Amino acid sequence: MTERIGFIGVGIMGRPMVNNLVKAGYPVTIFDIVHASVEELEKEGVPAAVSSKEVAEKSDVIITMLPEDPHVEAAILGENGVFAGARAGQLVIDMSTISPVVSRKIAEEGQKRELRVLDAPVSGGDKGAIAGTLSIMVGGDAADFEAARRIFEAMGKTIIHCGPHGAGQVVKACNQIVVALTIEAVSEALVLGSKAGVQPDIILEVLGGGLAGNKVMEVRGPNFLNHDFEPGFKIKLHRKDLGIVLATAEEYGVALPVTALVNQMFTTLVNEGQAELDHSALLTHIEKLSRHVVGTTEEA
Amino acid sequence: MTERIGFIGVGIMGRPMVNNLVKAGYPVTIFDIVHASVEELEKEGVPAAVSSKEVAEKSDVIITMLPEDPHVEAAILGENGVFAGARAGQLVIDMSTISPVVSRKIAEEGQKRELRVLDAPVSGGDKGAIAGTLSIMVGGDAADFEAARRIFEAMGKTIIHCGPHGAGQVVKACNQIVVALTIEAVSEALVLGSKAGVQPDIILEVLGGGLAGNKVMEVRGPNFLNHDFEPGFKIKLHRKDLGIVLATAEEYGVALPVTALVNQMFTTLVNEGQAELDHSALLTHIEKLSRHVVGTTEEA
């Protein structure tokens, strides 16, 4: 059986995900409150509904891919939302990155209506969405995960069931901690090394060969060296994600001293007008604190 | 020509390094102020001198592998030290991890006596020293580096000329920043994820597949999961190295906010009697702050 898919939120991430679902043979109906986003896909022949509710009525599986908590709550729980149009037994998959607490609330509301709900945030950015190579972290019942597996495989490569409702969001939060702190680690190393007179490319080469090795240096190494901060993954989005991390930590009584500090650095960068740069531009914050531009003898 | 090597400092690191030099066919003369360390190698037939000065007199190339700045200064610059016995043109290689500032001072003193000096700190720990797979980061003249290459190859695998005098120490400092901050990143992620209800092995599995991937999770993953903190690399040694990092940062006017914070955490662990544990035990600090033992429902 090829399920009819309803897809709500067709922005930078959602649109290529819809393209990949269509390519995989799924009939897709879309909705977005931003009309321009809908039109792009309509031109390519993808039909649009007038509300999230109508998307649910016309589909077997509903996927949401939206920016933040309130958008997801409105699209799923709102008056003209998914739950208003959904039928018992239907699968609702939220692929947005939001708070695990909100994810669990949505799952509970869904269960009251006999709906099957999964949280399935992704990593890999718009490039991964276009290439169909996203990592998808899924929370919810194992049987529902298995039922959705073929759909996930149309959009991603690494697809892992992380645990019960909210577990996908929790693992995504963990991921965003490690990525942010790794960027900070590389930044502090490069600024110290460069200001103390060593070529930054040599630092990356040596560190890459040992216990200091990491994917951030591997993938973003040239960005650090060339101060090329084209996104990639924007500072404002990583800051949003660290906001979710810290709210979740608050909820569970977890102390994250370094994550909190790096979040403050992202806030400073946003205040300085750098919100749209790639998150690797965290380097420029340490450069400014140290009045040194890596790879030069200039003051930052 | 097979150079006669003098080796000063035959502790946990130095001793297996000497073994590998002997295996590679070098005649080695040793010295250490700790007599027990000397005796171990003497039993294996390695001759010992009575001072660093005598080591220099009996050798073509002198290597030092000592714990901290003062030991290196005493062994090289002291009254009965290497420089007191060395001849013009001789190669002096300090493989200790010390301050780049001290390394440069030694190089300058050496140049006054027409000696050729290299700083060549290592990473890879005692395991790497035994296996002959150390990473060796070398600062000094390129010609001297090339002259020493075959000797380095007897002890290490990744051997890189990092720049002028002190550059080896600077890159080692960069390495210790990234390793410490990566351990902290993984610790914060695991404590949040586990207290929020996700199995820690799943967190490591998912994060390992994406931009969050790093060598610390790969190599020390089981240590985090099993709370197995057998060293490895001891907290007290990593704290010593971060002390060098922060003193170097001070010297060059570099601000390292997160390195400074993680150094404070290592200090707390030392105060709590954890100095001899592997540095991955940084996890236990975040566990205590958050009153949660990763992978359990217990309070830390």
Interface residues (C-beta under 8 A of the other chain):
Chain A: P100 S123 G124 S135 M137 T158 I160 C162 G163 P164 G166 A167 V170 V171 A173 C174 N175 I177 V178 V179 A180 L181 T182 E184 A185 V186 E188 A189 L190 V191 L192 G193 K195 A196 G197 V198 Q199 I202 I203 E205 V206 L207 G209 G210 L211 A212 G213 N214 K215 V216 V219 V245 T248 A249 E251 Y252 G253 V254 A255 L256 P257 V258 T259 L261 V262 M265 I286 L289 S290 R291 H292
Chain B: P100 S123 G124 S135 M137 T158 I160 C162 G163 P164 G166 A167 V170 V171 A173 C174 N175 I177 V178 V179 A180 L181 T182 E184 A185 V186 E188 A189 L190 V191 L192 G193 K195 A196 G197 V198 Q199 I202 I203 E205 V206 L207 G209 G210 L211 A212 G213 N214 K215 V216 V219 V245 T248 A249 E251 Y252 G253 V254 A255 L256 P257 V258 T259 L261 V262 M265 I286 L289 S290 R291 H292
